[in-house]
Amino acid sequence: MDFSVRHRQLRVMKGLVREQLTIDPQGLARNVGERFKRIPAIGRAAQLYNPRTETDTPESVAREAYDTGEITRAIEVLNNTGAGSQALSAWYQSERNRLEQPFVTSLPLKRAQKVLYYLTNSLPHTNSGYSLRSHAVLKAMQGAGLEVAAATRLGYPAVVGRFATAEQEFIDGIEYHRILPSQYPESLEAQQETAINALIEVARKTGAQVLQTTTGFENALIVSRAAMILEIPWVYEMRGEPERTWLSKKPAITQHVSRHSEYFRLARAQELAAAKAAAAVVVLSEISKQSLIERGVSSEKIVIAPNGVEGDLLDKKPDRAELRSELGLPISKIIVGAITAVVDYEGLDFFLQAMTKLGPEFVAIIVGDGQKLSELQSLATSLGIGDRVQFVGKQPHKDIWKWYSALDMMVVPRKDTLVCRTVTPIKTIAAQALGIPVVASDLPALREVTGEVETYVQPEDPVALSLGIKEAMSRSISTRGKQWASQRTWAKIGEVFRNLYLAG
């Protein structure tokens, strides 16, 4: 690793710790300590830090208001309460300003051979649905004859506690540029300006003729300004609705309040404004397209590029017994699995409850990690099925097909929330390509992404889910699912982008 690159990333980490001390010192040990636990000096320091935890100080009251989405209220609470509070107030004001910052309207899209993709995170430092889709889209565009490169957000991957080996990293022949400043800016405005200037430099270096970015709107603010200076168009890829994802993470009892909060309203408006300002909008589903049309985005500028699958999965015919032996799974049991982020809206608690209504011949595996993991492990024990559930954690992407192939069926028991009704996941298509039956909550997004050829059950109903699992047992292979997946290969999706950029 280049010493100067490592040194800059250490400075980014130091700047992020300083930033977190301003925003949320009480969460420093929990959040920053966990994020940087791989860096002993920083991790130990964060874990030893023990700020005061009074709940009636102006800072704590302001943070509570901020967490519920009432940013202006948080700023008002902090006014005239001391130097420390003034620093936090300034930070909140910057966040508030960004929620109403205008986008620069794109130049019209014209024929473009060279595309620069601005991303929040990427492989190999983040292994998530977001990073997997990003990499697949880049490879698909490249395979379709476009010249592509990517740039990741300011300070990444240092901001998630990982080190890039160089300013340019190559993964499967795709070039990723890391924006690593010598000093991590203290204010949000300075961070944004630094990111814009760095993105312009990368675009000029790569000869980019168009910029493409993804939700959230913060990325579009940077890209729209960079594109203006470069005098090239920009495209917005709306993978979901970040404001609804934010809402889904709030306690159920407060979600109604948060849905009407200042943050939710303004963030939702910003996502729409970004879509209207972009030269074109890429969405993942017909549901998302129709929603944007209803909100005033021209249908002519919306392109659907759904989640896809590698074509070679369609031809795999693995020996299930051999795979189960290799993975340490029971060979003779009926294995029902969830391969997912372990978060609340995925509804994995209902999956565990459904397992109690199935016989001992059924066992469950949960592949993935997340904030609900320890709670689910405790739930499995309390339900008396601890010996029938395996939590195997996050697995390497190159091996994930093995975990799909080892299943008798896959479950997607998402809750009936705003985000789950409209946002399509990436995980089901791989199971379908391998012929694994899918049992999913009966939600519009899940029906669309699976082609309405799988088994659908009432969300948040363990009895319905258990019956759906039994029903799916009648299919040893999902023939219709495999056929559906064959229409959703990344090669075919690459043609969507080729038509978008080279049709003119």
N, C-alpha and C positions, 0 to 999 in steps of 0.2 A: 504493500500500500504506500502511495506517495505520502511523505511526511507532512507536506503542506496541506494536503487534502484532509488528513486525519486531524491536524491541528485546527483547521477551520471548523470541522464538525464538532470538536470538543468545545469550541467557542460558541457554536450554535446551541449546544446542550446547556452551557452555562447561561446563555441568554434566555433560554426557555425556562430554566429554573428561576431566574430573576423575574421573568414575566409572570410565572405562576405565583410567586411570592406576592406580587401586586394584586393578582386577580383572586386567588383563593389559597392563602397560606395554610388554612386548616385542612385542605385537601392535598397539600404537598406530599406528605409522607405516603398517603394512599396512592396518589396518582403518579407523581413524578418518580417516587421511589420504585414503584412497580415498573414504570416505563424504562427507567434507566438502571434496573437491577443488574444488568450485564456489565455495567461500568462501576466497579466496586467503590471507588472514592465517592462518586456522586450518589449512588444508591444508599450507601451507609449514612452519608450526611443527611439525605432526605428522610431516612427512617428514624434518625435520631432527633430530627427537628420536631419540636412539640409546641406549637403555638397555642395561645389561649383559646378556649372554646366557649367563652360566654355567649349566650344566645340573645342578649338584650342590647348589645352594642349597635351603634349605627351601621357598622360594617356588616354584622350578621343579619340585621334587618334588610339591608340593601341587597345582600347576596340572596336572601330568600326571595325578594321581589324579582331579582334578575333571573333566578332559576325558574320562576313561574312565567317568565316572558314579559314582565313589566319593567322594561329597561328605564324608561323615563322616570318612573316611580323610584327606582333604585338610585338614580342620579339625584333626585330631589332629596332623598333621605340623607345622602352623603354631603350635601352642600353645607359649607361652613362648619365642618366637624373635625378639622385638623389636617395636617400635611399628608398623613397616610391615607386618609379618606379622600383627599383631593387627588392623589395619584390613581386610586381606584375609580373615582368619579370620572377622571379624564379618559380612562380606559373604556368605561361603559359608554361615555359620550362618543368615542370613536366607533364602537360597535353600533351605536344608534345611528350615527351618520352614514355608515356603510349600508344600513337597511333602507336608506333613501337616496343613495348615491346613483346618479344616472348612468346608463350604459351608452356607449358610443355606437350609433347605428352603423351596421356593417355596409361596406360597399357591396354591390351586387356580385353574386357568385358567378365566376366565369371558369373556363377550362383551367384546371390546376393539376399538374402532375406531382408536385411535391407538397406533402402535408406534414405539418408539425402539430403534434398532439400534446396539449398541456394537461397534466394529470395531478390528482391529489396524492396518489401513491402508486407503487408498482411492484412487480416481481423484481428481484427475489426477496426483497426486504419485507414485503407485506403479501401474505397469501390469503386472499379474500375474493369474494365474488366480483368486487370492483376491479381488483388488479388482474384477475384471470380474464375478465371480459376485455379489459384494455389491451392486454397482450394478444388475445385472440383477434381482436379487431385490427390491431396493427399488422399481425401476420396475414390476416385475410386481405387487407388493403394491399400489402406488399405482393401477395400471391396474385392479386387482380391487376398488377402492373403499375401500381402507384409507388412513388418513392416516399418513404415514411421515416420519421424520427419522433422521439418523445422527449418532453422536458417535464420534470416533476416540480412540485411546489417549493417555495422558498424553504431551505434548510433540510429538506427531506433527503435521506432517511434519518438524519441525526435527530430530527424532532420526534421520532418514535424510538429513539434509543439504539439505532443501528448505524453501522458504518458502511458507506460506499467505498469501494476499493479505488475508485478514480472518479474524476468529474464526468467521464463518459464510460458507461458500462454497457456491454453487449450481452443480450439474452436471446438465444435462438436467432442470432443475426439481426436483431432489432436494437437500434442505438438509443440508449436512454441518457439524457443530459441531466446532471444534478446541479441545482442552483445553490451553491454553498458560499455565502458571503464571508468576508474576512471578519466582519463584525455583525452580530445578529441585531437588527434594529430594535429599538425599545418601543416605538409606537406603532400602532397598526398602519397609520398613514405612511410611515417610513418603510415598513415591511412591504406594503403594496407597491410603493415606488421602486424599491429595490427589485422586486419580482418582475415588474414591468420592464425595467431596463435590462435585466438579465435575459428575459424571454426574447426581447428584441435582438440581443446579441446572438442568441442561439438561432433564431430565425434567419438572421443574415448569414450566419455560418453555414446553415444547412440549405440556404436558398429557398426557404419555404414560400409557397405561393398562396397558401391558405392556412389559417390556424383553426384547429378544432379543439374544443374543450368539453368538459362534462359538468353536470351538477356537482356542487351547489353554485349558486349565483356568484359567490366570491371569486370563483375561477373566471367567470364571464366578465366580471369587472376588470380584471387584469388583462384578459385576452382582448377585450374590445378596445382598450386603450393602446395596447401594443399593436394591434392590427391597424388602428388609425395612423399611428406614426409610420408603420411599415407600408401603408397604403395598399393593404391586401384585405380580402374578406375574411370573416370568421363564422364558424358554425358551432351551434350549441347542441350537445348531446344530452338529452334529458332522460336519465336512467330511472328516475323515480321522483318522489316529492319529498325533499329533505325536511320540510317543515312538518310533514305528517310523520316522518320517521322520528323527529324530535318529540312530537306529541306522544307517539307510541311508547316512549321510554319513561313517560311520567306515570306516577301512580294512578290507577284507574279512578280513584276517588276524586282526583284533581284534574283529570283530562278535560272535562267539560269546561272548566275555568280556563285552562291553558289554551284550549281551542279558540277562545275569544280574546286571547292575550294580544298585546301590542306586537310581540315578536312574531307570533304565528301569522298575524294579518300582514305585517310588513314583509316578512320573508316570502310568503306566498305571492305577494304582489311583485317582489323582485324577481322571482322565478319566471313569472309571466312576462315582465318587462324584458328580461334577458331573451326569452323566446321571440318576442316581437322585434327586438333589435338585431338579432342574428340574421345572416343571409339565408340560412336554412336551419331547420330543427330536426334532429334525429331522435326518434323515440323507439321504445322497445315493443310496443304493443298497439293494437287498434284501440284499446281502451284509452291509452294515453293520448293518442291522436284525436279521438273524438272529444276528450276532455278539453284539449287545447283549442279545438275548433269552437266549442261552446263558449270558451272564454275569450274568443276574438282573434285567435291566430289563424292566418290564412292557410287553408288546407293545401294550397299549391306548394308551400314551402316546407311541409312536414313529410319526412321520409321515415318509414318503418324499417329498422334493422334489428330484428329480435335477437335474443340470445341463441347461440348455436352450439354445435358439437363438432368435435374432430371427426372427420369421415371414417378414420380407421376403427373407431369404436363400433361401427356398424358391422364390421367383419370379424370382430373378436368372438371366439367360441371357447372360452376358458373352461377348464375342468373345475367345477364348483367345489368338489371334495378336496382337490389339491390346494385350491386357494384358501379354503377354510383351515386346512392343516397349516399352511404357511402363515396365516394371520392369527393363529391361536384361537380359532372359533370352533364351536361344537359342530361336528360334521352331520350328525343325524337330526338336529333340531330344526324347527321352522324359524328362520331368522328374519325378523322385521327390523328395519333400520331407518335412522334419520341421519342424513349427512348434511350438516347445517351449522350456521353460527348459533351458539347456545345463548339466545336472548329471549326475552319475555314473549314478544309477539309471535315467535315460532310455535308456541303452544305445546311445548314438549311435556309439560306437566300433565296435559290431557292424554298424551301418548302413554305415559307411565300409568295413569289411572286406567286406561283401556287395557293395559297388559294384565291387570288384576282380574279382568273378565274373560281372559283367555286361558286355556289349559297349560299345564307345565311343559307341553311340547313346543310352546312358543317362547322364544327368547328375544331380547331386544339389544341392539347396539346403537350407541349414539356417537357419531364421528364428528368431532368439532370441539371448539372451546368458546368460552364467553362468560359473561358476568353471572349467568344463572346456573353455572355448572355445580358449584358446591350445594346450592339449594336443591337441585334436582337429585344429586347423590343422596342427600338426606331424605328426600321424599321417597326415593326408591326403597331405602331401608325401612322407613316408617310404614310403607305400604306392604312390607313383607315380601318384596320381589327383588331384593338386593342381589340374590344369587342368580337372577334371570336377566339382569341388565348389566351390560358392559359399557363403560365410558372410556373410549379409547383415545380421546383427545384429537387435536388437529393432526392430520397426516400429510406427508409430502404430496404435492400435486401429481408428480410422476407416478405415484402408486395408488392414487385415489380410485382409479377404475377397478382395482382389485376389490376394494371395499364395496363398491356398487355390485360387482359381479358375484360377490359372496352372499348377497341377500336373496331371500325368497320374494321379498317385496319391500318397497320403500314407502315411508309415510311422510306427508307434508301437512302436519296438523295445525296450520297457522290459525291465529285467532281472527275473529271477525272485527277487524279494525279498519280505519280509513286507508292506512298504508297497505295493508294486506289485500284489500279489495281492488287496489289499482296498480300495485307494483308487481311485476313478474320476476320470479327468482331464476337463477341460472342453473340450479341443481337438477331439476326434473328431467331435462333433455338428455343428460348423460345416462340416467337410469333407463329411459325409454330406448335410447340407441343400443343399449346392451340387452334389451328385451325384459327388463325388470318391471313387473307391474307396479303402478303407483296408486296409493290411496291418499287423496288430498281433501282438504276442507273445500266445501262447495262455495267457492268465491270466484267472482268474475275473472280476476287476474290468473288464478290457477287453472280455471277451465280453458282460458285462451292459450296459456303457455303449454298446456298438455294436449291441445287439439281436441278437447272434449271426448277423448277416447279411453279415459281411465276410470277409476272408481272414485266417486265424490260423496262426501258425508257432511252432515250438519257440523259446523264448526263448534268447538268448545263443548263437545258432547262425547264423553268417553264411551258410552254404550254404542252410539252410532259408529264411532271409530272402530270399536272391536268388531262390530258386525261387518263393516266395510273390509276389514282385514280378512275375515273369514270368507267374504265374497270373493276377494281377490285371489284367495287360495285356489280357486277353480281354474285359474290361468297360470300354468307353469311358465309361460312366456307371453309377453305382451306384444303380439304380432302387430296390432294396429298402432301401438305406441312406437314400435320400431319403424314402421312405415312413416309415421308422422315425423320422427326424428330425421329420417332420410331427406326430408324436405327442408331441414334446418341446419345443414352443414355450414361451417364457417366459410367454405369455398363459395357457397351460394350467397352468403351474406356479403362476402367481399365484392361480389358483382353489384350489390346495392350501392356500395361506396364508389365503385368504379363509375357507375351511371351518374352518381351525384356529382363527381368531380371532373369526369371526362366527357360527359354527354354534350357539353356546350361547344 
